[in-house]
């Protein structure tokens, strides 16, 4: 049975007020989707020590704790909560890939990996999934615009997401490679600190 409209908004309000009893409703609504996304991103990775359920449980533990402590005041409705859970899940998978592999290469650069948008669409039955993903990207790019109104950080991020190398980006923007590498590091820091855990 579907929850009535606005029930997640009410759950968030109660959770922020210290009522942890609502976590079950949030869990029931979002846990299967978070497991699907985490599993899709982990698929094909050689390290099987962590699976989609491990990532989902860690995501929920962190997000619920943050919400209960008032660290995510911007999460006011189901769309905000889904963005928070989605990006937190992706960040956890990326951290796992980074920690478990010796090679320093983009996590999703292999041809066998789908794009984030393809995975979100294919693993979610929600017809608004594409719009939700676009909202997450808009939020992340908006954070870059706050720091750099010139738009250069956003251009670098877009090129990096399209899997261009630092050399290619440096040539395209007529900058030195070391400068581009510094900007990429800054982008990662900004996105990790963008209140999306």
C-alpha positions in Angstrom: 0.0 0.0 0.0 1.4 3.4 -1.0 1.9 6.0 1.7 -0.4 9.0 1.5 0.9 12.1 -0.3 3.3 14.2 1.9 4.0 11.3 4.3 7.8 11.4 3.6 7.7 15.2 4.3 6.0 14.5 7.6 8.5 11.7 8.4 11.4 14.1 7.7 9.9 16.7 10.0 9.4 14.1 12.8 12.9 12.8 12.3 14.4 16.3 12.6 12.4 16.7 15.8 14.1 13.6 17.2 11.4 11.0 16.5 13.3 8.0 15.2 10.2 5.8 14.9 9.6 7.1 11.3 12.8 5.6 10.0 10.9 2.3 9.3 8.6 4.1 6.8 11.6 5.8 5.1 13.5 2.5 5.0 10.5 0.6 3.5 10.0 3.3 0.8 13.6 3.8 -0.3 15.8 0.8 0.8 15.0 -1.4 -2.3 15.9 1.4 -4.7 19.1 2.2 -2.9 20.1 -1.5 -3.0 19.4 -1.6 -6.7 21.5 1.4 -7.5 24.4 0.3 -5.3 24.3 -3.2 -6.8 24.3 -1.8 -10.3 27.3 0.3 -9.6 29.2 -2.5 -7.9 28.3 -5.0 -10.7 31.5 -6.2 -12.5 33.8 -5.0 -9.8 36.4 -7.5 -8.8 36.2 -6.9 -5.1 33.1 -8.8 -3.8 33.7 -8.0 -0.1 30.9 -5.4 -0.2 27.5 -5.8 -1.9 24.6 -3.5 -2.6 22.9 -4.2 0.7 26.1 -3.3 2.6 26.2 0.0 0.8 22.5 0.6 1.3 22.7 0.0 5.0 25.7 2.3 5.4 23.9 5.0 3.4 20.8 4.8 5.5 22.7 4.8 8.8 24.6 7.9 7.8 21.7 9.8 6.2 19.3 9.0 9.1 21.9 10.1 11.6 22.6 13.3 9.7 18.9 14.1 9.5 18.3 13.4 13.1 21.1 15.7 14.1 19.9 18.5 11.9 22.8 18.3 9.5 20.6 18.2 6.4 18.2 21.1 6.9 17.7 21.4 3.1 16.0 18.0 2.9 12.4 18.9 3.2 10.5 16.5 1.0 10.7 13.1 -0.8 12.6 14.6 -3.8 15.2 16.1 -1.5 15.5 12.9 0.5 15.9 10.8 -2.7 18.7 13.1 -3.9 20.4 12.8 -0.6 20.2 9.0 -0.6 21.2 8.7 -4.3 24.3 10.8 -4.1 25.3 9.3 -0.7 25.0 5.8 -2.3 27.1 6.8 -5.3 29.7 8.4 -3.0 30.0 5.3 -0.9 30.5 3.0 -4.0 33.1 5.4 -5.4 34.9 5.4 -2.0 34.8 1.6 -2.0 36.2 1.4 -5.5 38.9 3.9 -4.7 39.9 2.1 -1.5 39.9 -1.3 -3.0 41.8 -0.7 -6.2 45.5 0.2 -6.5 45.1 1.8 -9.9 44.2 5.5 -9.9 41.6 5.6 -12.7 38.0 6.8 -13.0 35.7 4.3 -11.4 33.2 4.2 -14.2 35.6 4.5 -17.2 35.3 0.8 -18.3 33.0 0.3 -21.3 31.1 -2.4 -19.3 29.9 0.2 -16.8 26.7 2.1 -17.6 26.4 5.8 -17.1 24.9 7.0 -13.8 21.8 8.1 -15.7 21.4 4.8 -17.4 21.6 2.9 -14.1 19.2 5.2 -12.4 16.7 4.8 -15.2 17.1 1.1 -15.6 16.9 0.3 -11.8 14.1 2.5 -10.9 10.4 2.0 -11.7 9.7 5.6 -10.9 8.9 7.4 -14.1 10.4 10.6 -12.6 13.8 9.0 -12.2 15.4 10.9 -15.1 14.2 14.2 -13.7 15.4 13.3 -10.2 18.9 12.5 -11.6 18.9 15.8 -13.5 18.0 17.6 -10.2 21.0 16.0 -8.5 23.3 17.0 -11.3 21.8 20.5 -11.3 22.5 20.7 -7.5 26.1 19.6 -7.9 26.8 22.0 -10.8 25.0 24.8 -8.9 27.6 24.3 -6.1 30.4 24.9 -8.6 28.7 28.1 -9.8 28.6 29.4 -6.2 32.3 29.0 -5.9 33.2 30.0 -9.5 30.7 32.3 -11.2 33.0 32.3 -14.3 31.7 28.7 -15.1 35.2 27.3 -15.6 34.8 24.7 -12.8 31.5 23.6 -14.3 33.2 23.2 -17.8 36.0 21.1 -16.2 33.5 19.0 -14.3 31.4 18.4 -17.4 34.5 17.3 -19.4 35.6 15.1 -16.6 32.2 13.4 -16.3 32.4 12.8 -20.1 35.6 10.9 -19.3 38.1 13.3 -20.9 41.6 13.1 -19.4 43.3 16.0 -17.6 45.6 16.4 -20.7 42.5 16.7 -23.0 40.8 19.2 -20.7 44.0 21.3 -20.3 44.3 21.5 -24.1 40.7 22.3 -24.6 40.7 25.1 -22.0 44.3 26.2 -22.8 45.5 25.7 -19.3 48.3 23.7 -17.7 47.7 20.1 -16.7 48.7 20.8 -13.1 46.1 23.6 -12.9 43.4 21.2 -14.3 44.3 18.5 -11.8 44.0 21.1 -8.9 40.6 22.2 -10.2 39.4 18.5 -10.5 40.5 18.0 -6.9 38.6 21.1 -5.8 35.5 19.9 -7.6 35.6 16.6 -5.8 36.0 18.3 -2.4 33.1 20.7 -3.2 30.8 17.9 -4.2 31.7 15.7 -1.2 31.0 18.7 1.0 27.8 19.7 -0.8 25.6 18.4 2.0 24.9 15.2 0.0 27.1 13.1 2.2 
